[in-house]
Amino acid sequence: MTLTPFTPAPRAFVPGAPLPGPRPLVAPAPPLPTQADISREIAARSAAAERDRAAGAPVPAHPARDYTPYRSSTPRHPQRPPVEIDHLADPEAVELTGPAFGVTDVTDLDADLTRQHPGEPLGERITVTGRVLDRTGRPVRGQLVEIWQANASGRYAHQRDQHPAPLDPNFTGVGRCLTDDQGRYTFTTIRPGAYPWRNHDNAWRPAHIHFSLFGTAFTQRLITQMYFPGDPLFPYDPILQSVTDPAARARLVAAYDHELSRPERTLGYRWDIVLDGPSATWTEEGH
C-alpha cells in the first residue's frame, strides 16, 4: 500500500462572510521599574509621612494598603469597607470561641526547625526568642506563634518559589510553639538568606522570618515579619519601607543578644512582639 501525503482541504469561501483578519498584536509587558525608580517613590512617601508627623498628624497604626512602591499592594488591596456580620442573628457566620491548643498538640520538635529531618540543615543556626506582650506590658500566655521562612540560600520549600537557589532537603522552614506563662516563645532555626523578587528590576528582599499570632479567635490572626540588624538591603525594600515611622520600623528588627547564644550551637536574637498600643509591632493587616 502506498501512502500519500495528507493535504488539508482549502477553506471554503462563503459569500458575505467576513474575511479573517490579522491576529491581534499582544502588547509587550511594560518594563519593570528600576531600583532607582522605587527608591525615589520610597523617598517621596517617607518625606510626606515626615511632613504629616511634623504637622501633628497621628502615626498610622498599619502600613498603607496602597503603598505604590510595593507594586502588588495597589491592585490587590480591598477597595470596600468590611462587611459587618450580625453574630447574634447568625452565630455560625463568625467565630465566637477562640482557638484552643493543648500541650500535646504542639511539641518541642515543632519549635526546633533544625531537628525536623534526618540530617542537619545547611546554614547558620540561630535562636530567636522574645515575649508576646499587650499594650501594658503584660505577658500573653498560651499564644500560638507560627513562623515560616526561606532557607539559608534564600529559597522557600514551596512549589511557587522558582528562585534558582538550592533547596535544602533537611530544612522545611516552618515551626510553631505556644508562649509560656511569661509570654515567651523560642525557636531554633537557620538564618534565612536574602532572595530576589519581581516587584522591580534587581529587587531583593532582606533576610526575614514571618510570624503569625492568633488572638482569642482565628479571625484575629496577625502576621508580621522580623528582620536582622544591620542588613544593607533595608533602604531598598518597599515592604519594610512601607512602615513610614522610623521608630515603628526599628521595632521590626531583632537585637543580637550574646547571652542567648548557645556554645558551639547557635547565635541568639531577641525580638519582643507588642500586640497593641503605641508601641505595637506593625502587622500586615490593619483590622
Secondary structure as the mmCIF struct_conf table of DSSP 4:
data_model
#
loop_
_struct_conf.conf_type_id
_struct_conf.id
_struct_conf.beg_label_comp_id
_struct_conf.beg_label_asym_id
_struct_conf.beg_label_seq_id
_struct_conf.end_label_comp_id
_struct_conf.end_label_asym_id
_struct_conf.end_label_seq_id
HELX_LH_PP_P HELX_LH_PP_P1 PRO A 8 PHE A 13
TURN_TY1_P TURN_TY1_P1 PRO A 15 GLY A 16
HELX_LH_PP_P HELX_LH_PP_P2 ALA A 17 PRO A 20
HELX_LH_PP_P HELX_LH_PP_P3 PRO A 22 THR A 34
HELX_RH_AL_P HELX_RH_AL_P1 GLN A 35 ALA A 54
TURN_TY1_P TURN_TY1_P2 ALA A 55 GLY A 56
HELX_LH_PP_P HELX_LH_PP_P4 ALA A 57 PRO A 60
BEND BEND1 ALA A 61 HIS A 62
TURN_TY1_P TURN_TY1_P3 ARG A 65 ASP A 66
TURN_TY1_P TURN_TY1_P4 THR A 68 PRO A 69
BEND BEND2 TYR A 70 TYR A 70
TURN_TY1_P TURN_TY1_P5 ARG A 71 SER A 72
HELX_RH_AL_P HELX_RH_AL_P2 SER A 73 ARG A 76
BEND BEND3 HIS A 77 HIS A 77
BEND BEND4 ARG A 80 ARG A 80
HELX_LH_PP_P HELX_LH_PP_P5 PRO A 81 ILE A 85
TURN_TY1_P TURN_TY1_P6 HIS A 87 ALA A 89
HELX_RH_3T_P HELX_RH_3T_P1 PRO A 91 ALA A 93
BEND BEND5 VAL A 94 VAL A 94
BEND BEND6 THR A 97 THR A 97
TURN_TY1_P TURN_TY1_P7 VAL A 103 ASP A 105
BEND BEND7 VAL A 106 VAL A 106
HELX_RH_AL_P HELX_RH_AL_P3 ASP A 108 ALA A 111
STRN STRN1 ASP A 112 ASP A 112
TURN_TY1_P TURN_TY1_P8 LEU A 113 THR A 114
BEND BEND8 ARG A 115 GLY A 119
HELX_LH_PP_P HELX_LH_PP_P6 GLU A 120 PRO A 121
BEND BEND9 LEU A 122 GLY A 123
STRN STRN2 ARG A 125 LEU A 133
TURN_TY1_P TURN_TY1_P9 ARG A 135 THR A 136
BEND BEND10 GLY A 137 GLY A 137
STRN STRN3 PRO A 139 PRO A 139
TURN_TY1_P TURN_TY1_P10 ARG A 141 GLY A 142
STRN STRN4 LEU A 144 TRP A 148
TURN_TY1_P TURN_TY1_P11 ALA A 152 SER A 153
BEND BEND11 GLY A 154 GLY A 154
BEND BEND12 ALA A 157 HIS A 158
TURN_TY1_P TURN_TY1_P12 GLN A 159 ARG A 160
BEND BEND13 PRO A 164 ALA A 165
TURN_TY1_P TURN_TY1_P13 PRO A 169 ASN A 170
STRN STRN5 VAL A 174 LEU A 178
TURN_TY1_P TURN_TY1_P14 ASP A 181 GLN A 182
STRN STRN6 ARG A 184 ILE A 190
HELX_LH_PP_P HELX_LH_PP_P7 ARG A 191 ALA A 194
STRN STRN7 TYR A 195 TRP A 197
BEND BEND14 ARG A 198 HIS A 200
TURN_TY1_P TURN_TY1_P15 ASP A 201 ASN A 202
STRN STRN8 ALA A 203 ARG A 205
HELX_LH_PP_P HELX_LH_PP_P8 PRO A 206 ALA A 207
STRN STRN9 HIS A 208 LEU A 213
BEND BEND15 THR A 216 ALA A 217
HELX_RH_3T_P HELX_RH_3T_P2 PHE A 218 GLN A 220
STRN STRN10 LEU A 222 TYR A 227
TURN_TY1_P TURN_TY1_P16 PRO A 229 GLY A 230
TURN_TY1_P TURN_TY1_P17 PRO A 232 LEU A 233
HELX_RH_3T_P HELX_RH_3T_P3 PHE A 234 TYR A 236
HELX_RH_AL_P HELX_RH_AL_P4 PRO A 238 GLN A 241
TURN_TY1_P TURN_TY1_P18 SER A 242 SER A 242
HELX_RH_AL_P HELX_RH_AL_P5 PRO A 246 ALA A 250
TURN_TY1_P TURN_TY1_P19 ARG A 251 LEU A 252
STRN STRN11 VAL A 253 VAL A 253
STRN STRN12 ALA A 255 TYR A 256
HELX_RH_3T_P HELX_RH_3T_P4 HIS A 258 LEU A 260
STRN STRN13 ARG A 262 ARG A 262
TURN_TY1_P TURN_TY1_P20 PRO A 263 ARG A 265
STRN STRN14 THR A 266 THR A 266
STRN STRN15 LEU A 267 ARG A 270
STRN STRN16 ILE A 273 VAL A 274
BEND BEND16 ASP A 276 GLY A 277
TURN_TY1_P TURN_TY1_P21 PRO A 278 SER A 279
HELX_LH_PP_P HELX_LH_PP_P9 ALA A 280 TRP A 282
BEND BEND17 GLU A 284 GLU A 284
#
